[in-house]
Amino acid sequence: MYSITNARLQRLGIELHVPAWTVMVDRKRATWENASREILILLNKKGDQLLAVEETSLNAWGKMAEAMAEYADTDEGVAEWKRYKSEGCPMVGLFGIPL
């Protein structure tokens, strides 16, 4: 398993109006399922986990898009999006370092 920051996941967040301060993708091979699994993670500005989805590689991106759309419709999501947009939609690394 490894973690990488992922521009595709950040773009998905921006398209769905979800603040993507820090995004990560973990990939692993599930031998008992004979499938690859992905864990897609969004962190807020403080570094706390905002959204996370673990699913097979085929389904993970769709499930994350659904979760993002639901979050974007909440009052918290709207307020965070305004804050994120006002700061220029930055992508921040795991230790708060701008990427």
C-alpha positions as protocol buffer text, in pm:
chain_id: "A"
residue {
  index: 1
  type: MET
  ca { x: 0 y: 0 z: 0 }
}
residue {
  index: 2
  type: TYR
  ca { x: 125 y: 350 z: -74 }
}
residue {
  index: 3
  type: SER
  ca { x: -11 y: 702 z: -59 }
}
residue {
  index: 4
  type: ILE
  ca { x: 21 y: 963 z: -328 }
}
residue {
  index: 5
  type: THR
  ca { x: -132 y: 1303 z: -372 }
}
residue {
  index: 6
  type: ASN
  ca { x: -354 y: 1292 z: -673 }
}
residue {
  index: 7
  type: ALA
  ca { x: -442 y: 1576 z: -912 }
}
residue {
  index: 8
  type: ARG
  ca { x: -737 y: 1380 z: -1057 }
}
residue {
  index: 9
  type: LEU
  ca { x: -900 y: 1359 z: -714 }
}
residue {
  index: 10
  type: GLN
  ca { x: -839 y: 1730 z: -652 }
}
residue {
  index: 11
  type: ARG
  ca { x: -996 y: 1817 z: -989 }
}
residue {
  index: 12
  type: LEU
  ca { x: -1298 y: 1601 z: -904 }
}
residue {
  index: 13
  type: GLY
  ca { x: -1338 y: 1792 z: -578 }
}
residue {
  index: 14
  type: ILE
  ca { x: -1316 y: 2127 z: -753 }
}
residue {
  index: 15
  type: GLU
  ca { x: -1569 y: 2020 z: -1018 }
}
residue {
  index: 16
  type: LEU
  ca { x: -1813 y: 1915 z: -744 }
}
residue {
  index: 17
  type: HIS
  ca { x: -1740 y: 2223 z: -526 }
}
residue {
  index: 18
  type: VAL
  ca { x: -1576 y: 2029 z: -245 }
}
residue {
  index: 19
  type: PRO
  ca { x: -1261 y: 2177 z: -87 }
}
residue {
  index: 20
  type: ALA
  ca { x: -972 y: 1949 z: -173 }
}
residue {
  index: 21
  type: TRP
  ca { x: -700 y: 2089 z: 55 }
}
residue {
  index: 22
  type: THR
  ca { x: -518 y: 1758 z: 64 }
}
residue {
  index: 23
  type: VAL
  ca { x: -606 y: 1447 z: -134 }
}
residue {
  index: 24
  type: MET
  ca { x: -451 y: 1102 z: -126 }
}
residue {
  index: 25
  type: VAL
  ca { x: -497 y: 774 z: -307 }
}
residue {
  index: 26
  type: ASP
  ca { x: -392 y: 444 z: -152 }
}
residue {
  index: 27
  type: ARG
  ca { x: -387 y: 142 z: -379 }
}
residue {
  index: 28
  type: LYS
  ca { x: -368 y: -217 z: -269 }
}
residue {
  index: 29
  type: ARG
  ca { x: -418 y: -559 z: -417 }
}
residue {
  index: 30
  type: ALA
  ca { x: -685 y: -773 z: -253 }
}
residue {
  index: 31
  type: THR
  ca { x: -576 y: -1127 z: -338 }
}
residue {
  index: 32
  type: TRP
  ca { x: -879 y: -1296 z: -185 }
}
residue {
  index: 33
  type: GLU
  ca { x: -1104 y: -1088 z: -414 }
}
residue {
  index: 34
  type: ASN
  ca { x: -858 y: -1100 z: -705 }
}
residue {
  index: 35
  type: ALA
  ca { x: -912 y: -726 z: -744 }
}
residue {
  index: 36
  type: SER
  ca { x: -735 y: -398 z: -690 }
}
residue {
  index: 37
  type: ARG
  ca { x: -878 y: -167 z: -426 }
}
residue {
  index: 38
  type: GLU
  ca { x: -839 y: 207 z: -393 }
}
residue {
  index: 39
  type: ILE
  ca { x: -880 y: 425 z: -89 }
}
residue {
  index: 40
  type: LEU
  ca { x: -959 y: 784 z: -186 }
}
residue {
  index: 41
  type: ILE
  ca { x: -915 y: 1036 z: 94 }
}
residue {
  index: 42
  type: LEU
  ca { x: -986 y: 1408 z: 129 }
}
residue {
  index: 43
  type: LEU
  ca { x: -846 y: 1598 z: 425 }
}
residue {
  index: 44
  type: ASN
  ca { x: -960 y: 1938 z: 545 }
}
residue {
  index: 45
  type: LYS
  ca { x: -723 y: 2231 z: 596 }
}
residue {
  index: 46
  type: LYS
  ca { x: -637 y: 2119 z: 951 }
}
residue {
  index: 47
  type: GLY
  ca { x: -543 y: 1773 z: 824 }
}
residue {
  index: 48
  type: ASP
  ca { x: -850 y: 1594 z: 958 }
}
residue {
  index: 49
  type: GLN
  ca { x: -1016 y: 1337 z: 736 }
}
residue {
  index: 50
  type: LEU
  ca { x: -1314 y: 1489 z: 557 }
}
residue {
  index: 51
  type: LEU
  ca { x: -1418 y: 1205 z: 325 }
}
residue {
  index: 52
  type: ALA
  ca { x: -1279 y: 858 z: 258 }
}
residue {
  index: 53
  type: VAL
  ca { x: -1398 y: 580 z: 31 }
}
residue {
  index: 54
  type: GLU
  ca { x: -1248 y: 231 z: 3 }
}
residue {
  index: 55
  type: GLU
  ca { x: -1375 y: 29 z: -288 }
}
residue {
  index: 56
  type: THR
  ca { x: -1260 y: -176 z: -585 }
}
residue {
  index: 57
  type: SER
  ca { x: -1075 y: 29 z: -845 }
}
residue {
  index: 58
  type: LEU
  ca { x: -1376 y: 11 z: -1077 }
}
residue {
  index: 59
  type: ASN
  ca { x: -1619 y: 156 z: -822 }
}
residue {
  index: 60
  type: ALA
  ca { x: -1409 y: 387 z: -603 }
}
residue {
  index: 61
  type: TRP
  ca { x: -1423 y: 700 z: -817 }
}
residue {
  index: 62
  type: GLY
  ca { x: -1800 y: 683 z: -864 }
}
residue {
  index: 63
  type: LYS
  ca { x: -1861 y: 631 z: -492 }
}
residue {
  index: 64
  type: MET
  ca { x: -1629 y: 921 z: -406 }
}
residue {
  index: 65
  type: ALA
  ca { x: -1811 y: 1146 z: -655 }
}
residue {
  index: 66
  type: GLU
  ca { x: -2143 y: 1056 z: -486 }
}
residue {
  index: 67
  type: ALA
  ca { x: -2001 y: 1128 z: -139 }
}
residue {
  index: 68
  type: MET
  ca { x: -1858 y: 1461 z: -259 }
}
residue {
  index: 69
  type: ALA
  ca { x: -2189 y: 1565 z: -416 }
}
residue {
  index: 70
  type: GLU
  ca { x: -2373 y: 1488 z: -92 }
}
residue {
  index: 71
  type: TYR
  ca { x: -2118 y: 1685 z: 113 }
}
residue {
  index: 72
  type: ALA
  ca { x: -2130 y: 1981 z: -128 }
}
residue {
  index: 73
  type: ASP
  ca { x: -2506 y: 2014 z: -61 }
}
residue {
  index: 74
  type: THR
  ca { x: -2461 y: 2056 z: 315 }
}
residue {
  index: 75
  type: ASP
  ca { x: -2429 y: 2395 z: 487 }
}
residue {
  index: 76
  type: GLU
  ca { x: -2080 y: 2300 z: 606 }
}
residue {
  index: 77
  type: GLY
  ca { x: -1982 y: 2207 z: 251 }
}
residue {
  index: 78
  type: VAL
  ca { x: -2105 y: 2537 z: 109 }
}
residue {
  index: 79
  type: ALA
  ca { x: -1921 y: 2738 z: 375 }
}
residue {
  index: 80
  type: GLU
  ca { x: -1598 y: 2544 z: 330 }
}
residue {
  index: 81
  type: TRP
  ca { x: -1617 y: 2577 z: -49 }
}
residue {
  index: 82
  type: LYS
  ca { x: -1645 y: 2959 z: -19 }
}
residue {
  index: 83
  type: ARG
  ca { x: -1342 y: 2964 z: 209 }
}
residue {
  index: 84
  type: TYR
  ca { x: -1143 y: 2733 z: -19 }
}
residue {
  index: 85
  type: LYS
  ca { x: -1236 y: 2931 z: -331 }
}
residue {
  index: 86
  type: SER
  ca { x: -1140 y: 3261 z: -166 }
}
residue {
  index: 87
  type: GLU
  ca { x: -791 y: 3122 z: -104 }
}
residue {
  index: 88
  type: GLY
  ca { x: -746 y: 3024 z: -470 }
}
residue {
  index: 89
  type: CYS
  ca { x: -819 y: 2648 z: -448 }
}
residue {
  index: 90
  type: PRO
  ca { x: -473 y: 2552 z: -322 }
}
residue {
  index: 91
  type: MET
  ca { x: -354 y: 2193 z: -290 }
}
residue {
  index: 92
  type: VAL
  ca { x: -168 y: 2140 z: 35 }
}
residue {
  index: 93
  type: GLY
  ca { x: 68 y: 1853 z: 109 }
}
residue {
  index: 94
  type: LEU
  ca { x: 43 y: 1624 z: 408 }
}
residue {
  index: 95
  type: PHE
  ca { x: 244 y: 1855 z: 631 }
}
residue {
  index: 96
  type: GLY
  ca { x: 74 y: 2179 z: 524 }
}
residue {
  index: 97
  type: ILE
  ca { x: 329 y: 2248 z: 252 }
}
residue {
  index: 98
  type: PRO
  ca { x: 172 y: 2401 z: -62 }
}
residue {
  index: 99
  type: LEU
  ca { x: 215 y: 2186 z: -371 }
}
